[in-house]
Amino acid sequence: MKKSHLHLFPETSPLDCPEGVRNQEAGSSIEKMVPIGVRDLASLLVDAFQSDRTWLRDFESEQIFVSTDLYEILLAYQQVRRCDAA
């Protein structure tokens, strides 16, 4: 079977990782990442936000890495929402 070239989290060495992805305690090792669907993540975060869950505040400084195309869509959506609110 052919190996898939599509990866949610790119296979990189610790030197190639964006700042903040490296495990600070272990030095140069990469933190374990687990793929999750956008739909699943969004619904869980929305529910946690609406329920004012304390654990969500514990992670508010965390960064989530998304693909460039999703980021561009999110920026465009943010602009549309601002225009609708005005």
N, C-alpha and C positions, 0 to 999 in steps of 0.2 A: 504494500500500500504506500502511496506517495505521501510524504510528509507535508503537512499544511504549512503555508508560509504566513498565514494570518495569526497574529498574536495580539491579545488584549494588552499584555505587558511585554514589551520587547525584551529579548534575551540579550542582556548587556553585562559587561564586566563592571565591578564596582567603580572603576575609573570613568566609565561612560555614563554613570547614573546622574540624573539631575540632582542638584543640591537638595538635601532634605530627604532623599530616598535612602541614603545610607543609614545603617544602624549606628547611632552615635556610640552606644556602649561597646559594640563589637569592633569598632574601628572601621575597617574597609568592607565588612560583609554587608550584603544586601538584606534589608528587611523582607520577611516573607510576605508576599502579596497574594491575594486570592481574587480571582475574577468574579464579578457579580454583574448581572444584567442591569442596564440603566433603569428599566421599569421596576425591578425589585428594589434597587437602591433608592430610587425616587419615592416610591410608596412608603418605604420604611422611614425615610427621613421626614417626609411630610407628616406622617402619623406621629413620630417622635416630637416634631416641632409643635404640632397642634395640641399634643398632650403635655407639653412643657416638661419633657423628660430631662432629669438632671444629667444623665449620662451624655446627652447631646452637647451640653455645655462643656463637658470634660474634653470633648474632641473638637471644639470650635476653632482651635488654632491649627488643626491638621490640614494638610493639603491633599487633594485628590487630583490625580493626573488623568486627563481626558484627551481624546484624539483632537487634532487640530480642527477637523471638520465639525465635530460636536461643539467645540469651543466657539467656533464662528456662528453656528446656529444659536447657541445660548446668548451670545452677544447681540445678535439680530433680534432675538425674542425679547431681550431686555429693553432694547430701544423701542420696539413696538409697544411694550407695556407702558413705558414712560410716556409715549405719545398718547396712548389711550387714557392715561391718568390725568393728563394736562387739560 
